[in-house]
């Protein structure tokens, strides 16, 4: 179908799409082949009736609607690409005035579609914004090394008495009075002391035990215990400690560096950790800076955003949020029930941010237009290479999956525009106001009083001993 641009008025673009007689005939034949199996004609098995017979019986236009829909669905996205039109709503499609649809003839339709509003750029160079600079934590290297140690720790048998965080392997039998009760017996049961997975009071009574020792543990089942015949009753568990295991951290030395990294020495590993920590903070500072500058861009360049664009962006944000919930093992229905809210309420909460997102996107596109930013073939090729590396795919496969380059070019163009705005901006750190001193000498009594710690709350038993 051949497109012809007609014009634009009040954010409405109008263009025509003309279909030749040959294109229409091919689409009718395609519609016949697709639908003939659904049409019954006397004297023919289903799906075997010739097209002329079906048209003679049901009318020559029986396949017109399907053929026209097929042509429009196939060609509309191509025409948008060709005319560089970015729609923000569903199009209105009408046949040209006086158009009569007949076999052996082509036809023309007039398409009207809403597009993003015109943006008037007032100020986008030299924007002034505040951004608080983050710094690498003083103990970042030590903390990273500690995490590496923890990830590479191994469990070893210990000859020392049981203490918190040890893993014990034990046999136990549970009694109420002189009667052994069902479900209270186990062999070779592993238990991390301090995990609070057994009945309250059970684990602390094993502290200090040694391998091979037998020890009686007396506990009282909670009143709300799931087994009603045990709830609120006192029980004695005859326990035998068979093994005591303790986490052993590897030494922080050159051998450790070789085991956990590509480096030969601990100093090289530390230097790499420090370098990557600085790179992360630099990236975070740059992201924060760009966000601050883009927020200032929106503030100084008001844009009247059509409601349909806000609604579309709100839907996108809702889909992103639903995906995040899925990663955490939740669906939207469960999330809404848990917080006693609705999907509509969540969408309302997203609306303001959605509007800012759309305003930002429109302004960035306007800057790209004003600065005549283009995307080179080399930049496009590098984008393919980066995507292939990120997803572990061949570059040609990435190209095949992406298809049209228009969206990719748009992304690159936007990033270049943001870099231009950010590069010309003037960023400062917010001024820190001095806190007024309200100190009075703390009383000796207050200094001596122990602080309550929420972590010391009594653990709940969620597993039967």
Secondary structure, DSSP 8 states (H G I E B T S, - for coil): -EEEEEEEETTEEEEEEEE-HHHHHHHHHHHHHHHGGG---TTS-TT-S-HHHHHHHH-TTTTHHHHHHHHHHHHHHHHHHHHT--BSS--EEEE-TT----TT--EEEEEEEEB---------SS-EEE-------TTHHHHHHHHHHHHT-EEEE--S---TT-EEEEEEEEEETTEEEEEEEEEEEEEETTS--SSTTTGGGGTT--TT-EEEEEEE--TT-SSTTTTT-EEEEEEEEEEEEEEE----SHHHHHHHSS-SSHHHHHHHHHHHHHHHHHHHHHHHHHHHHHHHHHHHS-----HHHHHHHHHHHHHHHHHHHHHTT--HHHHHHHHT--HHHHHHHHHHHHHHHHHHHHHHHHHHHHTT----HHHHHHHHHHHHHHHT--HHHHHHHH--SHHHHHHHHHHHHHHHHHHH-EEE---------------HHHHHS----GGGS-----S--
